[in-house]
């Protein structure tokens, strides 16, 4: 066993750990962006659904993505047992864990569309189905040697595979579940339902930002020549540009530097650079992140004006930014860095790569949305609804679904008030 094999294995294992720790970032992001009466529910269901997703990825997900098959799906390597992978210069088990972490993140993104109104049972059932038949086909098409890979689709670490797929599932859930009680007035105007803890959301963004070095730089799958450092540089600079852009546009339009918007700008920059981080120069990473920060501001307004209630901005942060990030390589991929596909429009590649990127976006988004919508519609009928009752939603999912508050002092205070 050579030194490079061991170093690669260690590096990718570190990347996997960082990506899995992003689940903690999402717990704080969702909890801080929603109301305290649902905090314990959000935290608990995230750990539980990641556990279900992990088992499903081991049983069928990995095989459907990376198993031998056809351009649409894999048919082998189910119930992965730890064997090494031919042609891969690192431990097969490490590669498996790394890919499992990506599937878990996509599932977590999808559940953003369920926040504050879905039954726990809806999360559990959809976690199984999403992990088996929504995420794997798209990942196979692009990362598993499928038809988009053969066309040269550029998605280095998953702007489409992970983020857009999750966002389209979230859109399906949001449309079926309908807005939260009190979000919209009879005249169609929207009320601002503020999250209960901006410190949580700020900390979550920092944790996700750090975890993204595992997400993007870890996707090099190697320490050879230190290329992971360049990928990390592009990742960091795009996130910074997204933060600044979102702050500027919110200040100009709203008259205030909106904190949640600034935080979403950072995440949008990270999502956007995920596809292109290994294919573009650093100046382009700044442009990609900056545009993502602007897009997320207007995208959030677009969805809200159409009565699509998206409590954690999954559709904008992961969907809109995921689309832009995937398209961006069609403009900015350089001749030297385009190890997959062809150079972008600005580097003499013409419209070819841009067309491939657009095809990948449309096909992946449609598949994820349509399949998720059909699944959730069937689940709604079979499970007597996906949404908790109006009374349960009002008192909060901590009590109605779990019998205890995420903040026990809240229950104690209510009991004291009732006793007086």
N, C-alpha and C positions, 0 to 999 in steps of 0.2 A: 504494500500500500504506500503510494508515494506522498511526499509532503504536500503537493498541490491539492491532492484529493482530500487530505485531512483539513487543510486550511479552507478549502471551498466549503466543506461540510460544516466547519465551525462558523464560517461567515453566514451561510444561508440559515443555519440554526438560529443564530443571533437575529437575523432578519425575521424569521418566523416568530420568535418571541416578541419582537417589537410589534409585529402586525397583530398578534393575539392581544397584546396589551392595549391596542387601539380599541378593543371591545370595552375596556374600562373608560376610555375617552368618550365612546358613544353613550355609555351609561350616564356620565356626567352631562354630556351634551343634551340628551333627551330629557333627563331629569331637570336640569337647569332651565331648559326651554319650555317646560310645561309647569303645571301647578302642583303645589306640594302635596295635595291630596292623592296624587297618583305616583309619588316618588318611589315608594317601596315596590309597587307593581312594576314600574318600568325597569328598575334595577334587577329585580328577580327574574322577570320574563326574559331579559337579555341574556343572562347566564344560562337559563334553562333552554332557550332556543338555540344558543350556540352549542350546547351539549347535544341536542337533537341533531343539529346540522353536522356536527363532528361524526356522529355515528352513521348518519346517512352518507356522508362523503366516504367513509371507510367502506361501507357496504356496497354502494353502487356509484357514487359520484365520481370518484377517481377513475374507475374503469370506463364510465361513459365519456369522460373527457380524454383520457390518455391511453385507453385500451385500443387494441387493433380493431378496426372496423371499416367504415366507409366515410366519405366526405361529410356526412351528416352526424354520425354518432359512433362511439366506440362500443365494442361488444365483449371485451375481455378484462382481466385484471380486477375483478370484483373481490371484495373482502381482502384487501391488500394485507399481505403477511410479512412485510419488512424486507423483501428481496431487493437487491440492487438493480439498477436500470441500465441496460446496455447503452453505451455511448454517452453516459452522463458522468462527469468527473466529480461526483460527490455522492454521499450516502443516499440511497434510494429512500430510506425512512425519513431523512431530513427533507428531501424534496417533497415527499408526501405531506409532511406536517406544514411545510411552507404553503403548498397549494391548498390545503385544508383551511389555513388561516384566511386566504383570499375568499374562499367560498363563504366562510363565516362572516366576513365583512359585508359581502353583497347581501346576505340574508338580513343582517342588521340594518342596512340601508333600506331594504324593502319594508321593514317593519316601522319605519318612520311614518308611513301612510296610515298606520293603524292607531297611532298614539291617542290616548285619553278616551277612547270610546269602544274599543274592541274587547270581546270576551277573551279570557286567557286561553280557552279551548281553541279559538280561531288561530291564535299564534302557534299553538302546538301542531295542529293539523297542517297549516300552511308551511311550517318549517320543514316538515317531512316532504311535502310535495314540491316545494320550491327547490329543495336540495337534490331532488331526484329528477325532475323533468323540466325545470325552468333554467336554472343556472348551467347545468352540464352541457346541453347542446351548444349554447353560445360559446362557452369556454372551449369546447372541442373544435368548433368552426375556426376559431382564431388561434388558440394555443395548442390544440391537440392534433394539428395537421389536417384540419378540415378544409372545406371549400374556400373559405375566406383566407386562410393561411396560404393556400395555393395561389390565390390572386395577389398575395403580397400585402394583406392588411397589416397596418402598423398600429399596434396597441401594446407598448412595451410592458406596462404593469397594470393595465386594466381600466382605463377611462370608460371603455365600452363594456368589456367583459364583466367587471365588478360593479362599477358605479352606475352606468346607464341601465344595466340589467336590473339592479336593485331599485333604481328610481322608477322604472316602468312598472314594476310590480307594485311599488308604493302608489303610483298614480291609479292603477286599477283598484287598489284597496280604498283609496281616498274617494273615488267616484262612487263605489258601491256603499261604503259606510256613511257617506254624506257628512256635512260639517258638524262640528261640535255644537252642543246647545249653547246659544248665546253668541255665536260667532258672527251671525248676520242678522240684521234687522229686517223687518217686513218690506222696507223700501229697497232692499238689496245692499245697503251700505254695510261695511264691515266694522266690527268692533275689535279692538286690539286686546287679545287675551295674552297678557304678558307672562313670560316664564318667571318662576319664583326665585331664581338665583343666578344673577349674571356672573358671579364669581365662579360658580360651577361651570358655566359655559366657557368662560375665558380659560379656565384650567383645562377643560376638555380639549379646546383647540390647541393648547400647548402640547398636551399628551398626544393628540392625533398628529400634530406637526412632527414631533420626534418619532412617533411610530412610522410615519411616512418614509423615513430613511430606510427602514426595513422593507417597506412596501416597494419602493422604487429602486433604491440602490441594491437591495437584496435580490432583486430580479435579474441582476447580472449573473447570478448563480456562480460567481467566480471572483477570486481576488487577483487573478492574473492581470498584470499590467496596471492594476489600481484604477480601472475604469469606473468602478463603483463610486469613487470620489467625485468624478465629473458628473455622474448622475445625481449624486447628493447635492452638489452645487446648484445644478439646474432646479432641483426640487425646492431647495431653500429660497432661492431668489424669486421663483414664481410665486411662492406663498407670500413672501414679503410684498411683492408687487400687487397681488390680489388684495391684501389688507389695505394698502395705501389707496388703491383705486376705489374700493368700496367706501372708505372713509371720505374721500374727496367728493364722490358723486352724491352720497347721502347728505353731506354738508351743503353742497351747492343746491340740491333739490329741496331738502327738508329744513335747511337753516341750522341744523345741528349735526354733529359728528355722532351718528347713531352707533352705539356699542354693539348690539347684536348684528347689525349690518357689517360692521368692520370685521367681526369674527367670522361671519359667513363668507366675507371676501377672502379671508385667509384660506378657508376650506375650499372655496371655489378655485383658487389658484393652485392648490394641491391636487385637486381632482383633474384640472385641465392639463397640468404638466405630466400627469401619470402616463398618458399614452406616448408622449413625445420626449420624455426626459433623456433618452439615450440617442435620439435622432436629430436633435437641434442644437445650435450654438447657444451660448448663454445669453446673448443679447435677445435672441428670440424667446427664450424662457421668460425674460422680463416682460416682453410684449404679450406672450400667451397668458401669463398670470394677471397682468394689468387688465386686459380685455375681459378675462373671467370675472374679475372683481366688479367691473361695470355691468356685465351681463347678469350677474346674480341679483343685483339691485332691481333691475327692470323686470327680470323674470319673476321675482317674488311678488311684485306689484301686479304682473300679468295674471298669475294664478289666483291671487286674492280677489282681483276684480271680476273673475269668472266663477266666484264662489267655490273654489277648490281649496278646501281647508287643509293646509300642510303645516302642522305645528312646528316641525323642526327644519323646514325648508329643504326637504330631501329632493323634491322635484327640481328645484333651482340649483342647489349646491352640487348634487350628484347627477342630475339629468341634464340641465342646460349646460353646465360646465363640462360634463362628460362629452356632450355632443361637440362643443367647441374644441375641447382638448383633442378629440379624435380627428376632427377636421384639420387641426392646426398643422399636423405633420404633412398634410397635402400641400401646405404653403411653405413650411420652413425646414423640412427634412433636407439635410445636406448630402452631397455626393459622398463625402467621407464617412458619414455616420449612418447612412441608410443601409444597414446590414440586412434589413428586411424591406422588400418592396423597392420603390424607386425614389429619387429625389423629388422634392416638392416643387411647386410652381415657381417659386422665387429662386430656385437653384437649377433651372433649366430642364426640369422634368415634365413641363407642360401640365396638362390637366389630368393625366393618367392616374397619379396617386391620389389626387383629390377625389376623383371619381370612385376609386376603390374604397377610400375612407367613407365617402357618403353612402355607398352601397352597404358597407358594413354597419353603419349607424342605422339606416332604415330597416334592414333585415333583422338586426338584433333587437332594436326597439320594438318593432311590430311583433316579433315572436314573443318577447318577454311580456308585453302588455296583453296581447290577445290570449295567450295561454293562461296568464295570471287571472285575467278577467273571467275567463270561462271557469277556471278552477274555483275562484271565489264565489261566483254565481251558484255553482253546484253546491259548494259548502254552505252558502246562505240558506238554500232550500233544505239541505239534508240536516243541518244543525239548528233549525228553527231560528235563523238569524245569526249574524256575526257580531252584532252590536249589543252592548249591555242595555238594560232598561233605562228610561229617563231618570228614574229615581236613583238607580245605581250610579249613573254618570254624574249626577248632581252631588251625591255624597262622596264620590271618589272611588276609584278602583282598588285602592289600598284596603278599604273596609269591605267593599262589596265582593271582591274577588279573593281576598286573602284573610279578612277578619282582623287586620291590624294595620296601624299607620306606619308609614316609613319614618315619620317623626312622632314618636309616642307622646311627646308633650302636647301635641295637637289634640289627641284624644283626651288626655287628662284635663286640659283646659276646657274642652266642651263639656265633660262630665261635671266639672266644678261649676260652670255656668248654669247647667241644667239643674243642679242641686240647689242653687240659690233661689 
